[in-house]
Amino acid sequence: MNRKPSAGSIVETRCTRCRTIMNHTIVAMIGEQIARVECNTCHSVHNYHPIKVAKEPAAPKTATTKRVAAPRKPKADPAAVAAAEWEALLAGVDPDQAIPYEMTGKYRLKALLRHPQFGLGIVQLVLPDKIDVLFQMGKKRLRCG
């Protein structure tokens, strides 16, 4: 037989100090709702925390609603992409026109450079004190100006 809870009744709920479900005495109610309880084990008074009912697991998805994953595309090798781009940009350019790289020099976009270590390169981005140059081995950020 279920009675309406009232002050002084015993109720099972989660204790905030014991951190487990224990018997509690109802201390205060607001209307028909339990507001505060006292743990019968540790005697701490705290707000009422009703026991949460476990949710039922969701029904499994049927085979008709399941999406089929598309096969993954292999990633392109960044070095191969940079080499192909370098070849395409260098196709219509005369290597004898290349400017020797200097850290104090100023460079323009699409200028052809000759670096002592990296070889022939094309300026792709100009920043206030740096440039991005595409060499055969890949992009490098170099100091300038």
C-alpha positions as MATLAB code, in Angstrom:
seq = 'MNRKPSAGSIVETRCTRCRTIMNHTIVAMIGEQIARVECNTCHSVHNYHPIKVAKEPAAPKTATTKRVAAPRKPKADPAAVAAAEWEALLAGVDPDQAIPYEMTGKYRLKALLRHPQFGLGIVQLVLPDKIDVLFQMGKKRLRCG';
ca = [
       0.000    0.000    0.000;
       1.482    3.365   -1.054;
       0.819    6.270    1.267;
       1.362    9.906    0.435;
       4.730   11.018    1.771;
       4.596   13.432    4.701;
       7.092   15.017    7.108;
       8.558   12.321    9.358;
       8.022    9.506    6.804;
      10.910    7.328    5.668;
      11.910    7.457    2.015;
      14.750    5.831    0.076;
      16.910    8.339   -1.848;
      20.495    9.216   -2.745;
      22.516   10.772    0.093;
      24.879   13.572   -0.939;
      27.369   12.780    1.833;
      27.275    8.954    1.740;
      27.013    9.037   -2.079;
      24.766    6.019   -2.142;
      21.067    5.215   -1.844;
      20.039    5.189    1.844;
      16.910    5.529    3.992;
      16.068    9.151    4.793;
      13.503   10.892    6.992;
      11.489   13.620    5.301;
      12.186   16.957    7.010;
      10.357   19.468    4.786;
       7.766   19.377    2.038;
       6.479   21.973   -0.385;
       2.900   21.094   -1.173;
       2.950   17.390   -2.093;
       6.644   17.444   -3.116;
       9.496   16.366   -0.826;
      11.936   19.273   -0.378;
      14.505   18.296    2.309;
      15.502   14.999    3.898;
      17.795   13.775    6.695;
      19.972   10.703    6.161;
      19.293    8.040    8.783;
      22.921    6.830    8.526;
      25.087    9.989    8.582;
      22.373   12.437    9.798;
      23.164   15.042    7.121;
      20.258   17.235    5.984;
      20.117   18.005    2.271;
      17.766   18.550   -0.653;
      15.763   15.577   -1.822;
      17.304   13.786   -4.831;
      14.837   11.265   -6.253;
      16.213    7.976   -7.524;
      16.551    8.094  -11.298;
      14.858    5.279  -13.148;
      17.149    3.503  -15.597;
      16.177    4.069  -19.209;
      15.323    1.121  -21.378;
      17.785    0.558  -24.207;
      16.639    1.872  -27.566;
      15.359   -0.604  -30.093;
      18.076   -1.748  -32.460;
      18.057   -0.145  -35.881;
      16.737   -2.239  -38.691;
      18.829   -3.049  -41.719;
      16.679   -0.807  -43.924;
      17.507    2.363  -41.945;
      21.237    1.665  -41.724;
      23.345    3.845  -43.978;
      26.037    2.257  -46.053;
      29.406    3.919  -45.635;
      31.095    5.095  -48.792;
      34.575    3.714  -49.398;
      37.296    6.080  -48.239;
      39.315    7.926  -50.792;
      43.050    7.662  -50.222;
      44.686   10.933  -49.251;
      47.018   12.452  -51.775;
      50.651   12.538  -50.736;
      51.448   16.220  -49.925;
      54.990   15.867  -51.281;
      53.691   14.443  -54.567;
      51.097   17.224  -54.855;
      53.754   19.897  -54.189;
      56.114   18.313  -56.739;
      53.364   18.206  -59.387;
      52.452   21.853  -58.690;
      56.121   22.852  -58.869;
      56.506   21.093  -62.238;
      53.398   22.831  -63.620;
      54.529   26.289  -62.466;
      58.091   25.791  -63.724;
      56.980   24.622  -67.185;
      56.931   28.066  -68.847;
      59.766   29.687  -66.864;
      63.422   30.176  -67.793;
      65.655   28.994  -64.861;
      68.359   31.494  -65.911;
      65.994   34.334  -64.916;
      65.993   33.187  -61.239;
      66.927   35.766  -58.590;
      69.454   34.590  -55.962;
      67.827   34.368  -52.513;
      68.981   36.849  -49.860;
      67.484   37.289  -46.382;
      67.519   41.064  -46.826;
      65.969   41.028  -50.307;
      62.410   41.958  -51.220;
      60.385   39.598  -53.403;
      57.168   39.690  -55.389;
      54.501   37.063  -55.890;
      55.381   34.405  -58.522;
      59.027   35.522  -58.580;
      61.541   32.811  -59.448;
      64.258   32.278  -56.773;
      67.444   30.278  -56.600;
      68.169   29.137  -53.041;
      71.666   27.805  -52.257;
      70.291   24.764  -50.371;
      66.769   24.135  -51.760;
      67.415   25.020  -55.409;
      64.921   26.647  -57.749;
      61.655   27.937  -56.235;
      58.606   30.096  -56.938;
      57.265   32.693  -54.441;
      53.662   31.826  -53.575;
      52.899   34.144  -50.637;
      54.438   37.450  -49.565;
      54.154   38.551  -45.926;
      55.755   41.664  -44.343;
      58.946   39.850  -43.270;
      58.546   36.351  -44.746;
      57.756   34.606  -48.003;
      56.393   31.148  -48.811;
      58.352   29.537  -51.618;
      57.449   26.341  -53.450;
      60.517   24.228  -54.130;
      60.637   20.798  -55.762;
      60.726   19.130  -52.293;
      57.791   21.209  -50.951;
      56.904   24.623  -49.493;
      59.292   26.525  -47.271;
      58.781   29.758  -45.340;
      61.805   32.031  -45.695;
      62.782   35.336  -44.105;
      63.104   38.406  -46.262;
      63.351   42.213  -46.267;
];
